[in-house]
């Protein structure tokens, strides 16, 4: 982990049009421009029912002022008794500051503790194969073999509801 910490971190569920634009901005940079997933930054059918999470932090601007900036995002949605997480994206220059971990913990806390998710038995995701260690460190388990998604190797991972 890097020595510096993110300042005034705020993790929220997207509510406004601007927050939605911020989430898609991060998705576009990371998933489309950096990783080459053409459809990742385009809203799809899942986005209509998913909740988007965004992490904001105070970041020093070029002139030295602190500005609230979107640094990371993910989406999650319910499918039967499973919450599925996807489109996890952290801007490259802010990786190593635990932004991804903080967002994942935010969703886990919400799912495991809020009454609207009381029927949820598991949180699952389709990890880029090379990123699986990040999720393993967070307690996720690999299920099955790797597969291609968007032409890139992925692996299914899950975490069961704590007892």
C-alpha positions in Angstrom: 0.0 0.0 0.0 1.2 3.5 -0.7 2.1 5.9 2.1 -0.4 8.6 1.3 -4.0 8.2 2.2 -7.0 9.4 0.3 -8.4 12.5 1.9 -12.1 12.8 3.1 -13.2 9.6 1.4 -16.9 9.4 0.6 -18.6 6.3 -0.7 -22.1 6.6 -1.8 -24.8 4.9 -3.9 -25.4 7.0 -6.9 -28.5 9.2 -6.6 -28.1 12.2 -9.0 -27.4 12.6 -12.7 -24.0 14.1 -11.9 -23.0 11.1 -9.8 -24.1 8.8 -12.6 -22.0 10.7 -15.0 -19.1 10.5 -12.6 -19.5 6.7 -12.3 -19.6 6.3 -16.1 -16.6 8.6 -16.5 -14.5 6.3 -14.3 -15.9 3.2 -16.0 -15.0 4.7 -19.4 -11.4 5.5 -18.5 -10.6 2.2 -16.7 -12.7 -0.4 -18.4 -13.0 1.0 -21.9 -9.9 3.1 -22.6 -7.4 1.2 -20.3 -8.7 -2.4 -20.5 -10.4 -2.3 -23.9 -13.8 -3.5 -22.9 -15.9 -1.8 -25.5 -19.3 -2.2 -23.9 -18.2 -1.6 -20.2 -18.8 2.1 -20.3 -22.1 1.9 -22.2 -25.2 1.7 -20.1 -26.9 -1.7 -20.5 -30.0 -3.5 -19.3 -28.4 -4.4 -16.0 -27.6 -0.7 -15.3 -31.4 -0.1 -15.4 -31.8 -2.2 -12.2 -28.3 -2.0 -10.7 -27.1 0.3 -8.0 -23.9 2.2 -8.7 -21.4 2.9 -6.0 -18.9 5.7 -6.3 -15.9 6.7 -4.2 -15.1 10.4 -4.0 -12.0 11.9 -2.4 -10.5 15.3 -2.0 -7.7 15.5 -4.5 -5.2 18.4 -4.9 -5.7 20.2 -8.1 -2.9 21.6 -10.3 -3.2 24.9 -8.5 -3.1 23.3 -5.0 -6.8 23.5 -4.1 -8.6 20.4 -2.8 -11.4 19.2 -5.2 -13.9 16.4 -4.8 -13.1 13.9 -7.5 -14.6 10.5 -8.5 -11.8 7.9 -8.2 -13.6 4.6 -8.3 -16.9 2.9 -9.0 -18.7 -0.4 -9.1 -22.3 -1.6 -9.7 -24.3 -4.3 -7.9 -27.6 -5.9 -8.5 -29.8 -8.7 -7.1 -30.4 -11.9 -9.0 -32.6 -14.3 -6.9 -30.7 -14.8 -3.6 -27.4 -13.5 -4.9 -26.0 -9.9 -5.1 -23.7 -9.6 -8.2 -21.0 -7.1 -8.3 -19.5 -5.8 -11.5 -17.8 -3.0 -13.4 -15.3 -2.5 -10.6 -13.0 0.3 -11.7 -10.4 2.4 -9.9 -8.5 5.2 -11.7 -4.9 4.0 -12.3 -3.2 6.8 -10.3 -5.3 6.0 -7.2 -4.7 2.2 -7.1 -2.9 1.0 -4.0 -4.9 3.4 -1.7 -7.5 0.7 -0.9 -10.3 2.5 -2.9 -11.5 -0.8 -4.3 -11.3 -2.6 -1.0 -13.3 0.2 0.6 -16.0 0.0 -2.0 -16.3 -3.7 -1.7 -16.6 -3.5 2.0 -19.2 -0.8 1.6 -21.4 -3.1 -0.5 -20.8 -6.1 1.7 -21.8 -4.1 4.8 -24.9 -2.9 3.0 -25.9 -6.4 1.8 -25.2 -8.2 5.0 -26.9 -5.6 7.3 -29.8 -3.9 5.5 -33.2 -5.5 5.7 -33.9 -5.2 2.0 -31.1 -7.7 1.4 -32.1 -10.2 4.2 -32.8 -12.9 1.7 -29.3 -12.7 0.1 -27.2 -15.7 0.7 -24.2 -14.8 -1.4 -22.2 -12.0 -3.1 -20.7 -13.0 -6.4 -18.7 -11.5 -9.2 -16.9 -12.3 -12.4 -13.3 -11.2 -11.8 -10.7 -10.6 -14.5 -8.5 -13.6 -14.0 -5.4 -11.5 -13.3 -7.2 -9.5 -10.6 -8.5 -12.5 -8.7 -5.9 -12.1 -5.9 -7.5 -8.8 -4.9 -10.8 -10.6 -4.3 -9.2 -13.6 -2.6 -7.6 -11.2 0.0 -11.1 -9.9 0.6 -12.3 -13.5 1.4 -13.9 -14.4 -1.9 -13.7 -18.0 -3.1 -13.1 -19.2 -6.7 -15.7 -21.4 -8.3 -15.1 -23.4 -11.5 -12.6 -22.8 -14.2 -11.6 -19.5 -16.0 -13.7 -18.5 -19.0 -13.6 -15.7 -21.6 -15.7 -12.6 -21.1 -15.2 -9.8 -23.6 -12.3 -11.7 -24.9 -10.5 -11.6 -21.6 -10.0 -14.5 -19.1 -12.4 -14.2 -16.1 -13.1 -16.4 -13.1 -16.3 -16.7 -11.0 -15.9 -15.8 -7.3 -18.3 -15.6 -4.4 -18.6 -14.9 -0.7 -21.3 -16.6 1.4 -23.3 -14.6 4.0 -21.5 -14.7 7.3 -23.2 -17.0 9.9 
